[in-house]
Amino acid sequence: MAELVGGGGLGDLAYRYGYQRYQTDIMIVCVIMLVVIVQIIQWIGDTVALKFDKKYQ
């Protein structure tokens, strides 16, 4: 996640082009993409955790 948000990835793109240059459309698209990526990673983590959780087997 650090690469996507703080390491020159989508977060950097959203900040430089969206926020600093007042291009709201770019900022909104980048933020939506970040939220989708985080939700997908969270869903994968929850699925794996449920699969290996011995309490629910």
PDB file of N, CA, C, O and CB in Angstrom:
ATOM      1  N   MET A   1       0.825  -1.186   0.000  1.00  0.00           N
ATOM      2  CA  MET A   1       0.000   0.000   0.000  1.00  0.00           C
ATOM      3  C   MET A   1       0.871   1.252   0.000  1.00  0.00           C
ATOM      4  O   MET A   1       0.495   2.270  -0.581  1.00  0.00           O
ATOM      5  CB  MET A   1      -0.939  -0.003   1.204  1.00  0.00           C
ATOM      6  N   ALA A   2       2.020   1.182   0.643  1.00  0.00           N
ATOM      7  CA  ALA A   2       2.871   2.365   0.688  1.00  0.00           C
ATOM      8  C   ALA A   2       3.322   2.765  -0.708  1.00  0.00           C
ATOM      9  O   ALA A   2       3.470   3.949  -1.009  1.00  0.00           O
ATOM     10  CB  ALA A   2       4.083   2.116   1.582  1.00  0.00           C
ATOM     11  N   GLU A   3       3.539   1.773  -1.552  1.00  0.00           N
ATOM     12  CA  GLU A   3       3.956   2.082  -2.921  1.00  0.00           C
ATOM     13  C   GLU A   3       2.837   2.800  -3.672  1.00  0.00           C
ATOM     14  O   GLU A   3       3.094   3.737  -4.428  1.00  0.00           O
ATOM     15  CB  GLU A   3       4.360   0.794  -3.669  1.00  0.00           C
ATOM     16  N   LEU A   4       1.608   2.364  -3.465  1.00  0.00           N
ATOM     17  CA  LEU A   4       0.491   2.982  -4.179  1.00  0.00           C
ATOM     18  C   LEU A   4       0.179   4.376  -3.655  1.00  0.00           C
ATOM     19  O   LEU A   4      -0.121   5.278  -4.437  1.00  0.00           O
ATOM     20  CB  LEU A   4      -0.742   2.108  -4.072  1.00  0.00           C
ATOM     21  N   VAL A   5       0.245   4.560  -2.348  1.00  0.00           N
ATOM     22  CA  VAL A   5      -0.184   5.822  -1.762  1.00  0.00           C
ATOM     23  C   VAL A   5       0.957   6.819  -1.645  1.00  0.00           C
ATOM     24  O   VAL A   5       0.833   7.953  -2.108  1.00  0.00           O
ATOM     25  CB  VAL A   5      -0.790   5.580  -0.405  1.00  0.00           C
ATOM     26  N   GLY A   6       2.071   6.417  -1.031  1.00  0.00           N
ATOM     27  CA  GLY A   6       3.108   7.395  -0.723  1.00  0.00           C
ATOM     28  C   GLY A   6       4.364   7.292  -1.540  1.00  0.00           C
ATOM     29  O   GLY A   6       5.209   8.184  -1.463  1.00  0.00           O
ATOM     30  N   GLY A   7       4.527   6.252  -2.317  1.00  0.00           N
ATOM     31  CA  GLY A   7       5.776   6.038  -3.003  1.00  0.00           C
ATOM     32  C   GLY A   7       5.766   6.479  -4.453  1.00  0.00           C
ATOM     33  O   GLY A   7       6.432   5.860  -5.283  1.00  0.00           O
ATOM     34  N   GLY A   8       5.039   7.520  -4.782  1.00  0.00           N
ATOM     35  CA  GLY A   8       5.026   8.006  -6.150  1.00  0.00           C
ATOM     36  C   GLY A   8       3.980   7.342  -7.019  1.00  0.00           C
ATOM     37  O   GLY A   8       4.065   7.418  -8.245  1.00  0.00           O
ATOM     38  N   GLY A   9       3.008   6.703  -6.429  1.00  0.00           N
ATOM     39  CA  GLY A   9       1.975   6.006  -7.190  1.00  0.00           C
ATOM     40  C   GLY A   9       0.733   6.856  -7.368  1.00  0.00           C
ATOM     41  O   GLY A   9       0.809   8.031  -7.729  1.00  0.00           O
ATOM     42  N   LEU A  10      -0.404   6.246  -7.110  1.00  0.00           N
ATOM     43  CA  LEU A  10      -1.679   6.938  -7.308  1.00  0.00           C
ATOM     44  C   LEU A  10      -1.859   8.112  -6.353  1.00  0.00           C
ATOM     45  O   LEU A  10      -2.425   9.139  -6.728  1.00  0.00           O
ATOM     46  CB  LEU A  10      -2.825   5.967  -7.137  1.00  0.00           C
ATOM     47  N   GLY A  11      -1.380   7.962  -5.123  1.00  0.00           N
ATOM     48  CA  GLY A  11      -1.495   9.062  -4.167  1.00  0.00           C
ATOM     49  C   GLY A  11      -0.718  10.286  -4.614  1.00  0.00           C
ATOM     50  O   GLY A  11      -1.191  11.415  -4.481  1.00  0.00           O
ATOM     51  N   ASP A  12       0.458  10.064  -5.137  1.00  0.00           N
ATOM     52  CA  ASP A  12       1.277  11.165  -5.644  1.00  0.00           C
ATOM     53  C   ASP A  12       0.617  11.814  -6.859  1.00  0.00           C
ATOM     54  O   ASP A  12       0.615  13.038  -6.994  1.00  0.00           O
ATOM     55  CB  ASP A  12       2.687  10.666  -6.008  1.00  0.00           C
ATOM     56  N   LEU A  13       0.064  10.992  -7.730  1.00  0.00           N
ATOM     57  CA  LEU A  13      -0.641  11.513  -8.910  1.00  0.00           C
ATOM     58  C   LEU A  13      -1.840  12.353  -8.496  1.00  0.00           C
ATOM     59  O   LEU A  13      -2.062  13.439  -9.030  1.00  0.00           O
ATOM     60  CB  LEU A  13      -1.096  10.361  -9.823  1.00  0.00           C
ATOM     61  N   ALA A  14      -2.611  11.843  -7.540  1.00  0.00           N
ATOM     62  CA  ALA A  14      -3.787  12.585  -7.069  1.00  0.00           C
ATOM     63  C   ALA A  14      -3.381  13.908  -6.439  1.00  0.00           C
ATOM     64  O   ALA A  14      -4.051  14.923  -6.628  1.00  0.00           O
ATOM     65  CB  ALA A  14      -4.584  11.749  -6.060  1.00  0.00           C
ATOM     66  N   TYR A  15      -2.291  13.896  -5.696  1.00  0.00           N
ATOM     67  CA  TYR A  15      -1.855  15.118  -5.024  1.00  0.00           C
ATOM     68  C   TYR A  15      -1.295  16.141  -6.006  1.00  0.00           C
ATOM     69  O   TYR A  15      -1.673  17.312  -5.968  1.00  0.00           O
ATOM     70  CB  TYR A  15      -0.811  14.791  -3.972  1.00  0.00           C
ATOM     71  N   ARG A  16      -0.399  15.704  -6.881  1.00  0.00           N
ATOM     72  CA  ARG A  16       0.264  16.653  -7.787  1.00  0.00           C
ATOM     73  C   ARG A  16      -0.673  17.231  -8.842  1.00  0.00           C
ATOM     74  O   ARG A  16      -0.725  18.444  -9.046  1.00  0.00           O
ATOM     75  CB  ARG A  16       1.425  15.979  -8.471  1.00  0.00           C
ATOM     76  N   TYR A  17      -1.411  16.349  -9.509  1.00  0.00           N
ATOM     77  CA  TYR A  17      -2.255  16.820 -10.610  1.00  0.00           C
ATOM     78  C   TYR A  17      -3.650  17.218 -10.140  1.00  0.00           C
ATOM     79  O   TYR A  17      -4.240  18.164 -10.663  1.00  0.00           O
ATOM     80  CB  TYR A  17      -2.364  15.747 -11.677  1.00  0.00           C
ATOM     81  N   GLY A  18      -4.173  16.499  -9.160  1.00  0.00           N
ATOM     82  CA  GLY A  18      -5.526  16.792  -8.708  1.00  0.00           C
ATOM     83  C   GLY A  18      -5.607  17.959  -7.755  1.00  0.00           C
ATOM     84  O   GLY A  18      -6.392  18.887  -7.955  1.00  0.00           O
ATOM     85  N   TYR A  19      -4.790  17.910  -6.714  1.00  0.00           N
ATOM     86  CA  TYR A  19      -4.881  18.916  -5.662  1.00  0.00           C
ATOM     87  C   TYR A  19      -4.100  20.182  -5.993  1.00  0.00           C
ATOM     88  O   TYR A  19      -4.634  21.285  -5.880  1.00  0.00           O
ATOM     89  CB  TYR A  19      -4.384  18.343  -4.360  1.00  0.00           C
ATOM     90  N   GLN A  20      -2.858  20.035  -6.397  1.00  0.00           N
ATOM     91  CA  GLN A  20      -2.019  21.215  -6.630  1.00  0.00           C
ATOM     92  C   GLN A  20      -2.410  21.967  -7.903  1.00  0.00           C
ATOM     93  O   GLN A  20      -2.267  23.188  -7.964  1.00  0.00           O
ATOM     94  CB  GLN A  20      -0.559  20.803  -6.712  1.00  0.00           C
ATOM     95  N   ARG A  21      -2.895  21.262  -8.904  1.00  0.00           N
ATOM     96  CA  ARG A  21      -3.270  21.924 -10.163  1.00  0.00           C
ATOM     97  C   ARG A  21      -4.771  22.140 -10.295  1.00  0.00           C
ATOM     98  O   ARG A  21      -5.253  22.567 -11.344  1.00  0.00           O
ATOM     99  CB  ARG A  21      -2.779  21.111 -11.339  1.00  0.00           C
ATOM    100  N   TYR A  22      -5.509  21.844  -9.224  1.00  0.00           N
ATOM    101  CA  TYR A  22      -6.957  22.044  -9.179  1.00  0.00           C
ATOM    102  C   TYR A  22      -7.691  21.281 -10.287  1.00  0.00           C
ATOM    103  O   TYR A  22      -8.666  21.777 -10.851  1.00  0.00           O
ATOM    104  CB  TYR A  22      -7.275  23.523  -9.284  1.00  0.00           C
ATOM    105  N   GLN A  23      -7.212  20.075 -10.590  1.00  0.00           N
ATOM    106  CA  GLN A  23      -7.897  19.211 -11.558  1.00  0.00           C
ATOM    107  C   GLN A  23      -8.697  18.182 -10.760  1.00  0.00           C
ATOM    108  O   GLN A  23      -8.230  17.083 -10.465  1.00  0.00           O
ATOM    109  CB  GLN A  23      -6.871  18.507 -12.548  1.00  0.00           C
ATOM    110  N   THR A  24      -9.906  18.583 -10.429  1.00  0.00           N
ATOM    111  CA  THR A  24     -10.733  17.783  -9.533  1.00  0.00           C
ATOM    112  C   THR A  24     -11.060  16.422 -10.105  1.00  0.00           C
ATOM    113  O   THR A  24     -11.132  15.444  -9.361  1.00  0.00           O
ATOM    114  CB  THR A  24     -12.002  18.512  -9.217  1.00  0.00           C
ATOM    115  N   ASP A  25     -11.261  16.336 -11.410  1.00  0.00           N
ATOM    116  CA  ASP A  25     -11.632  15.053 -12.013  1.00  0.00           C
ATOM    117  C   ASP A  25     -10.529  14.012 -11.835  1.00  0.00           C
ATOM    118  O   ASP A  25     -10.818  12.848 -11.556  1.00  0.00           O
ATOM    119  CB  ASP A  25     -11.940  15.237 -13.501  1.00  0.00           C
ATOM    120  N   ILE A  26      -9.271  14.418 -11.993  1.00  0.00           N
ATOM    121  CA  ILE A  26      -8.151  13.488 -11.796  1.00  0.00           C
ATOM    122  C   ILE A  26      -8.069  13.059 -10.335  1.00  0.00           C
ATOM    123  O   ILE A  26      -7.837  11.888 -10.039  1.00  0.00           O
ATOM    124  CB  ILE A  26      -6.816  14.136 -12.239  1.00  0.00           C
ATOM    125  N   MET A  27      -8.260  14.002  -9.434  1.00  0.00           N
ATOM    126  CA  MET A  27      -8.186  13.681  -8.014  1.00  0.00           C
ATOM    127  C   MET A  27      -9.301  12.713  -7.621  1.00  0.00           C
ATOM    128  O   MET A  27      -9.052  11.771  -6.870  1.00  0.00           O
ATOM    129  CB  MET A  27      -8.269  14.960  -7.171  1.00  0.00           C
ATOM    130  N   ILE A  28     -10.497  12.919  -8.100  1.00  0.00           N
ATOM    131  CA  ILE A  28     -11.625  12.046  -7.763  1.00  0.00           C
ATOM    132  C   ILE A  28     -11.401  10.642  -8.302  1.00  0.00           C
ATOM    133  O   ILE A  28     -11.656   9.663  -7.600  1.00  0.00           O
ATOM    134  CB  ILE A  28     -12.937  12.620  -8.318  1.00  0.00           C
ATOM    135  N   VAL A  29     -10.928  10.528  -9.535  1.00  0.00           N
ATOM    136  CA  VAL A  29     -10.680   9.207 -10.125  1.00  0.00           C
ATOM    137  C   VAL A  29      -9.589   8.478  -9.342  1.00  0.00           C
ATOM    138  O   VAL A  29      -9.723   7.285  -9.073  1.00  0.00           O
ATOM    139  CB  VAL A  29     -10.276   9.339 -11.617  1.00  0.00           C
ATOM    140  N   CYS A  30      -8.527   9.164  -8.979  1.00  0.00           N
ATOM    141  CA  CYS A  30      -7.441   8.526  -8.217  1.00  0.00           C
ATOM    142  C   CYS A  30      -7.921   8.074  -6.841  1.00  0.00           C
ATOM    143  O   CYS A  30      -7.572   6.983  -6.389  1.00  0.00           O
ATOM    144  CB  CYS A  30      -6.255   9.491  -8.063  1.00  0.00           C
ATOM    145  N   VAL A  31      -8.711   8.899  -6.182  1.00  0.00           N
ATOM    146  CA  VAL A  31      -9.214   8.535  -4.862  1.00  0.00           C
ATOM    147  C   VAL A  31     -10.147   7.326  -4.965  1.00  0.00           C
ATOM    148  O   VAL A  31     -10.081   6.425  -4.129  1.00  0.00           O
ATOM    149  CB  VAL A  31      -9.948   9.729  -4.214  1.00  0.00           C
ATOM    150  N   ILE A  32     -11.005   7.299  -5.969  1.00  0.00           N
ATOM    151  CA  ILE A  32     -11.898   6.151  -6.164  1.00  0.00           C
ATOM    152  C   ILE A  32     -11.088   4.888  -6.444  1.00  0.00           C
ATOM    153  O   ILE A  32     -11.402   3.819  -5.921  1.00  0.00           O
ATOM    154  CB  ILE A  32     -12.889   6.420  -7.324  1.00  0.00           C
ATOM    155  N   MET A  33     -10.052   5.006  -7.264  1.00  0.00           N
ATOM    156  CA  MET A  33      -9.205   3.847  -7.548  1.00  0.00           C
ATOM    157  C   MET A  33      -8.507   3.353  -6.285  1.00  0.00           C
ATOM    158  O   MET A  33      -8.412   2.144  -6.072  1.00  0.00           O
ATOM    159  CB  MET A  33      -8.166   4.195  -8.620  1.00  0.00           C
ATOM    160  N   LEU A  34      -8.020   4.259  -5.449  1.00  0.00           N
ATOM    161  CA  LEU A  34      -7.381   3.864  -4.198  1.00  0.00           C
ATOM    162  C   LEU A  34      -8.361   3.146  -3.272  1.00  0.00           C
ATOM    163  O   LEU A  34      -8.011   2.142  -2.652  1.00  0.00           O
ATOM    164  CB  LEU A  34      -6.799   5.088  -3.495  1.00  0.00           C
ATOM    165  N   VAL A  35      -9.574   3.655  -3.180  1.00  0.00           N
ATOM    166  CA  VAL A  35     -10.581   3.018  -2.331  1.00  0.00           C
ATOM    167  C   VAL A  35     -10.906   1.620  -2.844  1.00  0.00           C
ATOM    168  O   VAL A  35     -11.031   0.685  -2.053  1.00  0.00           O
ATOM    169  CB  VAL A  35     -11.861   3.874  -2.272  1.00  0.00           C
ATOM    170  N   VAL A  36     -11.043   1.467  -4.156  1.00  0.00           N
ATOM    171  CA  VAL A  36     -11.341   0.157  -4.738  1.00  0.00           C
ATOM    172  C   VAL A  36     -10.194  -0.823  -4.477  1.00  0.00           C
ATOM    173  O   VAL A  36     -10.432  -1.976  -4.120  1.00  0.00           O
ATOM    174  CB  VAL A  36     -11.599   0.286  -6.256  1.00  0.00           C
ATOM    175  N   ILE A  37      -8.964  -0.369  -4.653  1.00  0.00           N
ATOM    176  CA  ILE A  37      -7.802  -1.240  -4.418  1.00  0.00           C
ATOM    177  C   ILE A  37      -7.755  -1.678  -2.956  1.00  0.00           C
ATOM    178  O   ILE A  37      -7.511  -2.849  -2.666  1.00  0.00           O
ATOM    179  CB  ILE A  37      -6.486  -0.513  -4.803  1.00  0.00           C
ATOM    180  N   VAL A  38      -7.984  -0.751  -2.042  1.00  0.00           N
ATOM    181  CA  VAL A  38      -7.959  -1.088  -0.618  1.00  0.00           C
ATOM    182  C   VAL A  38      -9.076  -2.066  -0.281  1.00  0.00           C
ATOM    183  O   VAL A  38      -8.865  -2.995   0.498  1.00  0.00           O
ATOM    184  CB  VAL A  38      -8.086   0.182   0.242  1.00  0.00           C
ATOM    185  N   GLN A  39     -10.259  -1.873  -0.855  1.00  0.00           N
ATOM    186  CA  GLN A  39     -11.374  -2.781  -0.579  1.00  0.00           C
ATOM    187  C   GLN A  39     -11.099  -4.183  -1.114  1.00  0.00           C
ATOM    188  O   GLN A  39     -11.450  -5.171  -0.470  1.00  0.00           O
ATOM    189  CB  GLN A  39     -12.664  -2.234  -1.191  1.00  0.00           C
ATOM    190  N   ILE A  40     -10.481  -4.276  -2.272  1.00  0.00           N
ATOM    191  CA  ILE A  40     -10.147  -5.587  -2.838  1.00  0.00           C
ATOM    192  C   ILE A  40      -9.125  -6.298  -1.957  1.00  0.00           C
ATOM    193  O   ILE A  40      -9.272  -7.487  -1.673  1.00  0.00           O
ATOM    194  CB  ILE A  40      -9.602  -5.439  -4.278  1.00  0.00           C
ATOM    195  N   ILE A  41      -8.104  -5.589  -1.528  1.00  0.00           N
ATOM    196  CA  ILE A  41      -7.091  -6.195  -0.659  1.00  0.00           C
ATOM    197  C   ILE A  41      -7.718  -6.611   0.665  1.00  0.00           C
ATOM    198  O   ILE A  41      -7.396  -7.674   1.196  1.00  0.00           O
ATOM    199  CB  ILE A  41      -5.919  -5.216  -0.414  1.00  0.00           C
ATOM    200  N   GLN A  42      -8.610  -5.783   1.203  1.00  0.00           N
ATOM    201  CA  GLN A  42      -9.286  -6.128   2.455  1.00  0.00           C
ATOM    202  C   GLN A  42     -10.157  -7.369   2.286  1.00  0.00           C
ATOM    203  O   GLN A  42     -10.176  -8.239   3.157  1.00  0.00           O
ATOM    204  CB  GLN A  42     -10.139  -4.951   2.944  1.00  0.00           C
ATOM    205  N   TRP A  43     -10.870  -7.453   1.177  1.00  0.00           N
ATOM    206  CA  TRP A  43     -11.735  -8.607   0.912  1.00  0.00           C
ATOM    207  C   TRP A  43     -10.907  -9.894   0.793  1.00  0.00           C
ATOM    208  O   TRP A  43     -11.289 -10.935   1.329  1.00  0.00           O
ATOM    209  CB  TRP A  43     -12.554  -8.380  -0.379  1.00  0.00           C
ATOM    210  N   ILE A  44      -9.785  -9.814   0.095  1.00  0.00           N
ATOM    211  CA  ILE A  44      -8.910 -10.986  -0.036  1.00  0.00           C
ATOM    212  C   ILE A  44      -8.384 -11.404   1.341  1.00  0.00           C
ATOM    213  O   ILE A  44      -8.364 -12.592   1.664  1.00  0.00           O
ATOM    214  CB  ILE A  44      -7.725 -10.684  -1.000  1.00  0.00           C
ATOM    215  N   GLY A  45      -7.967 -10.447   2.138  1.00  0.00           N
ATOM    216  CA  GLY A  45      -7.470 -10.756   3.471  1.00  0.00           C
ATOM    217  C   GLY A  45      -8.544 -11.376   4.358  1.00  0.00           C
ATOM    218  O   GLY A  45      -8.266 -12.326   5.091  1.00  0.00           O
ATOM    219  N   ASP A  46      -9.764 -10.853   4.302  1.00  0.00           N
ATOM    220  CA  ASP A  46     -10.863 -11.420   5.088  1.00  0.00           C
ATOM    221  C   ASP A  46     -11.192 -12.837   4.637  1.00  0.00           C
ATOM    222  O   ASP A  46     -11.453 -13.706   5.469  1.00  0.00           O
ATOM    223  CB  ASP A  46     -12.107 -10.537   4.980  1.00  0.00           C
ATOM    224  N   THR A  47     -11.182 -13.079   3.333  1.00  0.00           N
ATOM    225  CA  THR A  47     -11.475 -14.407   2.803  1.00  0.00           C
ATOM    226  C   THR A  47     -10.423 -15.416   3.247  1.00  0.00           C
ATOM    227  O   THR A  47     -10.757 -16.528   3.656  1.00  0.00           O
ATOM    228  CB  THR A  47     -11.556 -14.367   1.275  1.00  0.00           C
ATOM    229  N   VAL A  48      -9.168 -15.034   3.169  1.00  0.00           N
ATOM    230  CA  VAL A  48      -8.091 -15.926   3.592  1.00  0.00           C
ATOM    231  C   VAL A  48      -8.179 -16.178   5.101  1.00  0.00           C
ATOM    232  O   VAL A  48      -7.981 -17.306   5.553  1.00  0.00           O
ATOM    233  CB  VAL A  48      -6.709 -15.328   3.220  1.00  0.00           C
ATOM    234  N   ALA A  49      -8.472 -15.143   5.870  1.00  0.00           N
ATOM    235  CA  ALA A  49      -8.568 -15.301   7.322  1.00  0.00           C
ATOM    236  C   ALA A  49      -9.713 -16.237   7.697  1.00  0.00           C
ATOM    237  O   ALA A  49      -9.563 -17.068   8.593  1.00  0.00           O
ATOM    238  CB  ALA A  49      -8.761 -13.937   7.998  1.00  0.00           C
ATOM    239  N   LEU A  50     -10.845 -16.113   7.025  1.00  0.00           N
ATOM    240  CA  LEU A  50     -11.965 -17.004   7.309  1.00  0.00           C
ATOM    241  C   LEU A  50     -11.661 -18.441   6.913  1.00  0.00           C
ATOM    242  O   LEU A  50     -12.103 -19.379   7.576  1.00  0.00           O
ATOM    243  CB  LEU A  50     -13.209 -16.525   6.588  1.00  0.00           C
ATOM    244  N   LYS A  51     -10.916 -18.613   5.848  1.00  0.00           N
ATOM    245  CA  LYS A  51     -10.581 -19.955   5.392  1.00  0.00           C
ATOM    246  C   LYS A  51      -9.680 -20.670   6.381  1.00  0.00           C
ATOM    247  O   LYS A  51      -9.831 -21.874   6.590  1.00  0.00           O
ATOM    248  CB  LYS A  51      -9.914 -19.898   4.033  1.00  0.00           C
ATOM    249  N   PHE A  52      -8.752 -19.960   6.992  1.00  0.00           N
ATOM    250  CA  PHE A  52      -7.793 -20.572   7.898  1.00  0.00           C
ATOM    251  C   PHE A  52      -8.175 -20.435   9.370  1.00  0.00           C
ATOM    252  O   PHE A  52      -7.453 -20.917  10.243  1.00  0.00           O
ATOM    253  CB  PHE A  52      -6.444 -19.969   7.677  1.00  0.00           C
ATOM    254  N   ASP A  53      -9.290 -19.790   9.649  1.00  0.00           N
ATOM    255  CA  ASP A  53      -9.723 -19.629  11.036  1.00  0.00           C
ATOM    256  C   ASP A  53     -10.345 -20.939  11.514  1.00  0.00           C
ATOM    257  O   ASP A  53     -11.345 -21.390  10.955  1.00  0.00           O
ATOM    258  CB  ASP A  53     -10.737 -18.447  11.177  1.00  0.00           C
ATOM    259  N   LYS A  54      -9.774 -21.538  12.521  1.00  0.00           N
ATOM    260  CA  LYS A  54     -10.223 -22.846  12.990  1.00  0.00           C
ATOM    261  C   LYS A  54     -11.523 -22.770  13.790  1.00  0.00           C
ATOM    262  O   LYS A  54     -12.190 -23.786  13.986  1.00  0.00           O
ATOM    263  CB  LYS A  54      -9.144 -23.484  13.835  1.00  0.00           C
ATOM    264  N   LYS A  55     -11.880 -21.597  14.243  1.00  0.00           N
ATOM    265  CA  LYS A  55     -13.101 -21.440  15.045  1.00  0.00           C
ATOM    266  C   LYS A  55     -14.358 -21.691  14.211  1.00  0.00           C
ATOM    267  O   LYS A  55     -15.359 -22.172  14.742  1.00  0.00           O
ATOM    268  CB  LYS A  55     -13.156 -20.034  15.659  1.00  0.00           C
ATOM    269  N   TYR A  56     -14.324 -21.376  12.919  1.00  0.00           N
ATOM    270  CA  TYR A  56     -15.504 -21.494  12.066  1.00  0.00           C
ATOM    271  C   TYR A  56     -15.495 -22.746  11.194  1.00  0.00           C
ATOM    272  O   TYR A  56     -16.327 -22.865  10.295  1.00  0.00           O
ATOM    273  CB  TYR A  56     -15.618 -20.281  11.191  1.00  0.00           C
ATOM    274  N   GLN A  57     -14.587 -23.671  11.431  1.00  0.00           N
ATOM    275  CA  GLN A  57     -14.526 -24.873  10.593  1.00  0.00           C
ATOM    276  C   GLN A  57     -15.237 -26.035  11.232  1.00  0.00           C
ATOM    277  O   GLN A  57     -15.280 -27.123  10.658  1.00  0.00           O
ATOM    278  CB  GLN A  57     -13.092 -25.251  10.311  1.00  0.00           C
TER     279      GLN A  57
END
